[in-house]
Amino acid sequence: MRVLLVEDEPGMTQFICQGLNEVSYAVDVAVDGCTGLDYALSSDYDALILDIMLPKMDGLQLLRKLRNEGITTPVLLLTARDEVDDRVQGLDAGADDYLAKPFAFPELLARLRALLRRPPLQLNPILQVADLEMDVANRVVHRDGKQIDLSPREFALLEYLMRHPRQILTRDQIMEHIWNADFYGESNVVDVYIGYLRRKIDQGVDKPLLHTVRGVGYRLSARQDEA
């Protein structure tokens, strides 16, 4: 999953980025509200984490501008403020959840998972396509009852595919959601990781689930010809 973090405190930024990177979230960082607005309007994110107290444009102003632009991406507000009125203002501005500093990282991660379960994403914490199952919370994958061991990046890629079953996802879409904007690597990294996944989830089975749509991208589906 790809997340935009808008936070101006270096220590807090490092804390959040390190934790999210360890569970294979791709994280882009903006250190002020104006830059955060530019990022959020120019890229497709799965979730936004916004501090309220930001230079140039505070988090509530940023949030209102995003909602006015029709951006419906789930937003988690972070702030040192913990008064009821502050929470109300944040939620009324369009936030989906609110977390006061200081906080434990597992709680932030749980709140992000909850946001990502909102429609149009699947609500069930167990994602399933045919006989392939993923327990997102416990980070466990099974196919036909057999556990599949995945690297963190493979897990993130499979989760993205399973949250969009039967949809054709382009290489650019996959790259944007699994690798962050600062990634510099081989141009065929998506194809390489698709190959890793294919060997782990489809090898030795009668009905492959991971299909190549020539010239476009990839689709996770129980049927080769499913639109």
Secondary structure, 3 states (H helix, E strand, C coil): CEEEEECCCHHHHHHHHHHHHHCCCEEEEECCHHHHHHHHHHCCCCEEEEECCCCCCCHHHHHHHHHHCCCCCCEEEEECCCCHHHHHHHHHCCCCEEEECCCCHHHHHHHHHHHHCCCCCCCCCEEEECCEEEECCCCEEEECCEEECCCHHHHHHHHHHHCCCCCCEEHHHHHHHHCCCCCCCCCCHHHHHHHHHHHHHCCCCCCCCEEEECCCEEEECCCCCCC
